Amino acid sequence: MNSQEIARLKTISAKEFAYWGLQDFAYIRSIAVEGKPAFAIHAANGAPVAVLETLVVAQATVLQNDLEPLSVH
C-alpha cells in the first residue's frame, strides 16, 4: 500500500470503508449450527455468504473464488 492509498483510506466515508476489499477478501469465523461446529464465510462488508462444515473447506471455497481468506477470532 503506497502513501496515496493510505491518505485515501483516511478520508473515505463509513459506507466506502464497508465496501473496501469487497473484491479481495472474505472473512471466515467459527460458529455453531444446531450445536455443531461450523465455519461462516462473510464478504468484506460483513454480508453472510456461506456456512461450511470445516475450516479447510471454507478456506478452499474462498480461494476458489479468487479471494484472500482472513480469520475472525
N, CA, C and O atoms as CSV, one atom per row, in Angstrom:
chain,resi,resn,atom,element,x,y,z
A,1,MET,N,N,0.848,-1.155,0.000
A,1,MET,CA,C,0.000,0.000,0.000
A,1,MET,C,C,0.904,1.232,0.000
A,1,MET,O,O,1.805,1.351,0.830
A,2,ASN,N,N,0.658,2.131,-0.925
A,2,ASN,CA,C,1.503,3.321,-1.005
A,2,ASN,C,C,0.884,4.478,-0.220
A,2,ASN,O,O,-0.225,4.360,0.300
A,3,SER,N,N,1.600,5.580,-0.140
A,3,SER,CA,C,1.157,6.714,0.673
A,3,SER,C,C,-0.136,7.337,0.152
A,3,SER,O,O,-0.928,7.849,0.943
A,4,GLN,N,N,-0.364,7.304,-1.150
A,4,GLN,CA,C,-1.622,7.834,-1.703
A,4,GLN,C,C,-2.811,6.983,-1.272
A,4,GLN,O,O,-3.870,7.512,-0.936
A,5,GLU,N,N,-2.633,5.669,-1.284
A,5,GLU,CA,C,-3.709,4.782,-0.847
A,5,GLU,C,C,-4.009,4.970,0.633
A,5,GLU,O,O,-5.171,4.956,1.041
A,6,ILE,N,N,-2.966,5.146,1.438
A,6,ILE,CA,C,-3.146,5.369,2.874
A,6,ILE,C,C,-3.880,6.681,3.104
A,6,ILE,O,O,-4.794,6.739,3.926
A,7,ALA,N,N,-3.499,7.724,2.401
A,7,ALA,CA,C,-4.178,9.019,2.531
A,7,ALA,C,C,-5.644,8.898,2.137
A,7,ALA,O,O,-6.509,9.482,2.789
A,8,ARG,N,N,-5.928,8.153,1.090
A,8,ARG,CA,C,-7.311,7.956,0.637
A,8,ARG,C,C,-8.129,7.229,1.700
A,8,ARG,O,O,-9.273,7.600,1.961
A,9,LEU,N,N,-7.554,6.197,2.314
A,9,LEU,CA,C,-8.271,5.459,3.350
A,9,LEU,C,C,-8.613,6.328,4.554
A,9,LEU,O,O,-9.629,6.103,5.213
A,10,LYS,N,N,-7.787,7.305,4.841
A,10,LYS,CA,C,-8.031,8.189,5.977
A,10,LYS,C,C,-9.201,9.129,5.740
A,10,LYS,O,O,-9.713,9.728,6.686
A,11,THR,N,N,-9.631,9.266,4.491
A,11,THR,CA,C,-10.691,10.233,4.178
A,11,THR,C,C,-11.978,9.601,3.643
A,11,THR,O,O,-12.916,10.325,3.309
A,12,ILE,N,N,-12.045,8.277,3.555
A,12,ILE,CA,C,-13.244,7.668,2.991
A,12,ILE,C,C,-14.386,7.641,4.013
A,12,ILE,O,O,-14.162,7.683,5.223
A,13,SER,N,N,-15.596,7.571,3.499
A,13,SER,CA,C,-16.776,7.523,4.361
A,13,SER,C,C,-16.920,6.130,4.971
A,13,SER,O,O,-16.265,5.179,4.545
A,14,ALA,N,N,-17.780,6.032,5.964
A,14,ALA,CA,C,-18.037,4.732,6.595
A,14,ALA,C,C,-18.614,3.753,5.582
A,14,ALA,O,O,-18.282,2.568,5.615
A,15,LYS,N,N,-19.465,4.224,4.689
A,15,LYS,CA,C,-20.061,3.358,3.667
A,15,LYS,C,C,-18.982,2.844,2.708
A,15,LYS,O,O,-18.960,1.660,2.372
A,16,GLU,N,N,-18.093,3.733,2.271
A,16,GLU,CA,C,-16.998,3.321,1.388
A,16,GLU,C,C,-16.097,2.313,2.091
A,16,GLU,O,O,-15.648,1.341,1.483
A,17,PHE,N,N,-15.834,2.552,3.386
A,17,PHE,CA,C,-14.974,1.648,4.137
A,17,PHE,C,C,-15.591,0.252,4.236
A,17,PHE,O,O,-14.877,-0.750,4.184
A,18,ALA,N,N,-16.917,0.188,4.378
A,18,ALA,CA,C,-17.601,-1.100,4.474
A,18,ALA,C,C,-17.416,-1.930,3.208
A,18,ALA,O,O,-17.423,-3.160,3.265
A,19,TYR,N,N,-17.251,-1.268,2.073
A,19,TYR,CA,C,-17.090,-1.983,0.806
A,19,TYR,C,C,-15.640,-2.122,0.360
A,19,TYR,O,O,-15.364,-2.734,-0.672
A,20,TRP,N,N,-14.703,-1.553,1.137
A,20,TRP,CA,C,-13.289,-1.663,0.813
A,20,TRP,C,C,-12.871,-3.121,0.933
A,20,TRP,O,O,-13.128,-3.760,1.953
A,21,GLY,N,N,-12.248,-3.633,-0.072
A,21,GLY,CA,C,-11.780,-5.011,-0.057
A,21,GLY,C,C,-12.824,-6.031,-0.463
A,21,GLY,O,O,-12.562,-7.233,-0.414
A,22,LEU,N,N,-14.004,-5.576,-0.864
A,22,LEU,CA,C,-15.093,-6.479,-1.199
A,22,LEU,C,C,-14.705,-7.484,-2.280
A,22,LEU,O,O,-15.142,-8.635,-2.248
A,23,GLN,N,N,-13.890,-7.054,-3.230
A,23,GLN,CA,C,-13.473,-7.932,-4.321
A,23,GLN,C,C,-12.176,-8.691,-4.009
A,23,GLN,O,O,-11.692,-9.466,-4.835
A,24,ASP,N,N,-11.619,-8.464,-2.814
A,24,ASP,CA,C,-10.315,-9.041,-2.483
A,24,ASP,C,C,-10.317,-10.016,-1.308
A,24,ASP,O,O,-9.531,-10.963,-1.293
A,25,PHE,N,N,-11.184,-9.796,-0.328
A,25,PHE,CA,C,-11.121,-10.544,0.922
A,25,PHE,C,C,-12.448,-11.201,1.269
A,25,PHE,O,O,-13.511,-10.732,0.862
A,26,ALA,N,N,-12.377,-12.280,2.017
A,26,ALA,CA,C,-13.540,-12.890,2.653
A,26,ALA,C,C,-13.107,-13.300,4.057
A,26,ALA,O,O,-11.983,-13.755,4.266
A,27,TYR,N,N,-14.004,-13.135,5.002
A,27,TYR,CA,C,-13.700,-13.442,6.390
A,27,TYR,C,C,-14.326,-14.779,6.773
A,27,TYR,O,O,-15.457,-15.080,6.390
A,28,ILE,N,N,-13.587,-15.567,7.523
A,28,ILE,CA,C,-14.062,-16.863,7.993
A,28,ILE,C,C,-14.069,-16.822,9.521
A,28,ILE,O,O,-13.090,-16.428,10.155
A,29,ARG,N,N,-15.197,-17.238,10.091
A,29,ARG,CA,C,-15.244,-17.309,11.552
A,29,ARG,C,C,-15.951,-18.576,11.977
A,29,ARG,O,O,-16.835,-19.080,11.284
A,30,SER,N,N,-15.550,-19.076,13.119
A,30,SER,CA,C,-16.181,-20.297,13.634
A,30,SER,C,C,-17.514,-19.940,14.262
A,30,SER,O,O,-17.652,-18.912,14.924
A,31,ILE,N,N,-18.492,-20.808,14.044
A,31,ILE,CA,C,-19.831,-20.632,14.595
A,31,ILE,C,C,-20.353,-22.002,15.012
A,31,ILE,O,O,-19.685,-23.015,14.802
A,32,ALA,N,N,-21.530,-22.035,15.594
A,32,ALA,CA,C,-22.210,-23.293,15.901
A,32,ALA,C,C,-23.543,-23.303,15.164
A,32,ALA,O,O,-24.277,-22.315,15.176
A,33,VAL,N,N,-23.845,-24.415,14.531
A,33,VAL,CA,C,-25.118,-24.601,13.847
A,33,VAL,C,C,-25.767,-25.836,14.445
A,33,VAL,O,O,-25.250,-26.946,14.322
A,34,GLU,N,N,-26.905,-25.629,15.095
A,34,GLU,CA,C,-27.598,-26.716,15.785
A,34,GLU,C,C,-26.666,-27.451,16.743
A,34,GLU,O,O,-26.711,-28.677,16.847
A,35,GLY,N,N,-25.827,-26.699,17.438
A,35,GLY,CA,C,-24.914,-27.253,18.419
A,35,GLY,C,C,-23.648,-27.881,17.864
A,35,GLY,O,O,-22.822,-28.385,18.626
A,36,LYS,N,N,-23.485,-27.857,16.552
A,36,LYS,CA,C,-22.292,-28.445,15.932
A,36,LYS,C,C,-21.388,-27.344,15.393
A,36,LYS,O,O,-21.883,-26.321,14.920
A,37,PRO,N,N,-20.054,-27.535,15.458
A,37,PRO,CA,C,-19.148,-26.518,14.931
A,37,PRO,C,C,-19.273,-26.380,13.411
A,37,PRO,O,O,-19.472,-27.363,12.697
A,38,ALA,N,N,-19.154,-25.162,12.944
A,38,ALA,CA,C,-19.197,-24.859,11.515
A,38,ALA,C,C,-18.375,-23.604,11.282
A,38,ALA,O,O,-17.884,-22.991,12.230
A,39,PHE,N,N,-18.224,-23.221,10.016
A,39,PHE,CA,C,-17.440,-22.044,9.674
A,39,PHE,C,C,-18.229,-21.194,8.700
A,39,PHE,O,O,-18.655,-21.660,7.643
A,40,ALA,N,N,-18.416,-19.936,9.076
A,40,ALA,CA,C,-19.174,-18.999,8.251
A,40,ALA,C,C,-18.213,-18.157,7.425
A,40,ALA,O,O,-17.186,-17.691,7.920
A,41,ILE,N,N,-18.563,-17.971,6.162
A,41,ILE,CA,C,-17.818,-17.077,5.277
A,41,ILE,C,C,-18.637,-15.802,5.129
A,41,ILE,O,O,-19.839,-15.842,4.869
A,42,HIS,N,N,-17.961,-14.673,5.298
A,42,HIS,CA,C,-18.597,-13.368,5.149
A,42,HIS,C,C,-17.814,-12.537,4.147
A,42,HIS,O,O,-16.586,-12.610,4.093
A,43,ALA,N,N,-18.526,-11.748,3.357
A,43,ALA,CA,C,-17.880,-10.800,2.445
A,43,ALA,C,C,-17.183,-9.726,3.267
A,43,ALA,O,O,-17.416,-9.609,4.470
A,44,ALA,N,N,-16.345,-8.958,2.630
A,44,ALA,CA,C,-15.593,-7.904,3.323
A,44,ALA,C,C,-16.514,-6.902,4.012
A,44,ALA,O,O,-16.128,-6.304,5.016
A,45,ASN,N,N,-17.726,-6.708,3.489
A,45,ASN,CA,C,-18.655,-5.762,4.112
A,45,ASN,C,C,-19.495,-6.399,5.210
A,45,ASN,O,O,-20.380,-5.752,5.770
A,46,GLY,N,N,-19.223,-7.666,5.520
A,46,GLY,CA,C,-19.917,-8.359,6.600
A,46,GLY,C,C,-21.113,-9.183,6.166
A,46,GLY,O,O,-21.702,-9.890,6.984
A,47,ALA,N,N,-21.480,-9.110,4.907
A,47,ALA,CA,C,-22.628,-9.877,4.419
A,47,ALA,C,C,-22.322,-11.371,4.472
A,47,ALA,O,O,-21.259,-11.794,4.017
A,48,PRO,N,N,-23.236,-12.181,5.021
A,48,PRO,CA,C,-23.005,-13.625,5.059
A,48,PRO,C,C,-23.034,-14.218,3.655
A,48,PRO,O,O,-23.854,-13.827,2.824
A,49,VAL,N,N,-22.137,-15.161,3.399
A,49,VAL,CA,C,-22.026,-15.768,2.082
A,49,VAL,C,C,-22.333,-17.263,2.143
A,49,VAL,O,O,-23.109,-17.772,1.335
A,50,ALA,N,N,-21.725,-17.968,3.100
A,50,ALA,CA,C,-21.912,-19.415,3.175
A,50,ALA,C,C,-21.554,-19.923,4.561
A,50,ALA,O,O,-20.853,-19.258,5.323
A,51,VAL,N,N,-22.050,-21.118,4.874
A,51,VAL,CA,C,-21.681,-21.825,6.093
A,51,VAL,C,C,-21.227,-23.216,5.666
A,51,VAL,O,O,-21.932,-23.921,4.944
A,52,LEU,N,N,-20.034,-23.597,6.128
A,52,LEU,CA,C,-19.442,-24.882,5.741
A,52,LEU,C,C,-19.020,-25.653,6.982
A,52,LEU,O,O,-18.855,-25.079,8.059
A,53,GLU,N,N,-18.848,-26.960,6.820
A,53,GLU,CA,C,-18.581,-27.829,7.963
A,53,GLU,C,C,-17.168,-27.728,8.523
A,53,GLU,O,O,-16.973,-27.882,9.728
A,54,THR,N,N,-16.171,-27.471,7.661
A,54,THR,CA,C,-14.791,-27.450,8.154
A,54,THR,C,C,-14.068,-26.175,7.705
A,54,THR,O,O,-14.434,-25.538,6.717
A,55,LEU,N,N,-13.045,-25.837,8.460
A,55,LEU,CA,C,-12.221,-24.678,8.113
A,55,LEU,C,C,-11.519,-24.891,6.782
A,55,LEU,O,O,-11.422,-23.967,5.975
A,56,VAL,N,N,-11.031,-26.095,6.549
A,56,VAL,CA,C,-10.328,-26.393,5.295
A,56,VAL,C,C,-11.239,-26.156,4.090
A,56,VAL,O,O,-10.818,-25.557,3.101
A,57,VAL,N,N,-12.469,-26.616,4.171
A,57,VAL,CA,C,-13.415,-26.430,3.065
A,57,VAL,C,C,-13.759,-24.947,2.913
A,57,VAL,O,O,-13.870,-24.452,1.791
A,58,ALA,N,N,-13.928,-24.241,4.021
A,58,ALA,CA,C,-14.218,-22.805,3.962
A,58,ALA,C,C,-13.058,-22.057,3.290
A,58,ALA,O,O,-13.279,-21.211,2.424
A,59,GLN,N,N,-11.836,-22.372,3.692
A,59,GLN,CA,C,-10.674,-21.714,3.091
A,59,GLN,C,C,-10.572,-22.033,1.601
A,59,GLN,O,O,-10.291,-21.145,0.796
A,60,ALA,N,N,-10.798,-23.286,1.233
A,60,ALA,CA,C,-10.725,-23.686,-0.181
A,60,ALA,C,C,-11.792,-22.968,-0.995
A,60,ALA,O,O,-11.537,-22.552,-2.125
A,61,THR,N,N,-12.971,-22.823,-0.437
A,61,THR,CA,C,-14.065,-22.127,-1.131
A,61,THR,C,C,-13.708,-20.677,-1.395
A,61,THR,O,O,-13.951,-20.158,-2.485
A,62,VAL,N,N,-13.134,-20.027,-0.400
A,62,VAL,CA,C,-12.722,-18.626,-0.561
A,62,VAL,C,C,-11.648,-18.526,-1.638
A,62,VAL,O,O,-11.732,-17.676,-2.524
A,63,LEU,N,N,-10.653,-19.379,-1.565
A,63,LEU,CA,C,-9.560,-19.345,-2.538
A,63,LEU,C,C,-10.043,-19.654,-3.955
A,63,LEU,O,O,-9.549,-19.061,-4.914
A,64,GLN,N,N,-10.999,-20.574,-4.101
A,64,GLN,CA,C,-11.527,-20.911,-5.425
A,64,GLN,C,C,-12.260,-19.728,-6.064
A,64,GLN,O,O,-12.444,-19.678,-7.280
A,65,ASN,N,N,-12.670,-18.785,-5.224
A,65,ASN,CA,C,-13.350,-17.593,-5.734
A,65,ASN,C,C,-12.415,-16.396,-5.826
A,65,ASN,O,O,-12.847,-15.243,-5.852
A,66,ASP,N,N,-11.117,-16.702,-5.874
A,66,ASP,CA,C,-10.068,-15.678,-6.045
A,66,ASP,C,C,-10.103,-14.589,-4.983
A,66,ASP,O,O,-9.863,-13.415,-5.264
A,67,LEU,N,N,-10.408,-15.004,-3.755
A,67,LEU,CA,C,-10.397,-14.089,-2.626
A,67,LEU,C,C,-9.346,-14.542,-1.628
A,67,LEU,O,O,-8.945,-15.706,-1.628
A,68,GLU,N,N,-8.908,-13.643,-0.792
A,68,GLU,CA,C,-7.941,-13.950,0.254
A,68,GLU,C,C,-8.706,-14.239,1.537
A,68,GLU,O,O,-9.438,-13.373,2.015
A,69,PRO,N,N,-8.556,-15.439,2.112
A,69,PRO,CA,C,-9.275,-15.741,3.352
A,69,PRO,C,C,-8.624,-15.071,4.561
A,69,PRO,O,O,-7.405,-15.105,4.724
A,70,LEU,N,N,-9.450,-14.469,5.393
A,70,LEU,CA,C,-8.994,-13.858,6.637
A,70,LEU,C,C,-9.798,-14.457,7.780
A,70,LEU,O,O,-11.000,-14.683,7.639
A,71,SER,N,N,-9.149,-14.716,8.909
A,71,SER,CA,C,-9.830,-15.294,10.056
A,71,SER,C,C,-10.336,-14.208,10.987
A,71,SER,O,O,-9.690,-13.178,11.181
A,72,VAL,N,N,-11.487,-14.455,11.549
A,72,VAL,CA,C,-12.062,-13.563,12.562
A,72,VAL,C,C,-12.093,-14.354,13.853
A,72,VAL,O,O,-12.640,-15.456,13.892
A,73,HIS,N,N,-11.508,-13.803,14.919
A,73,HIS,CA,C,-11.474,-14.524,16.200
A,73,HIS,C,C,-12.528,-14.000,17.123
A,73,HIS,O,O,-12.657,-14.480,18.249
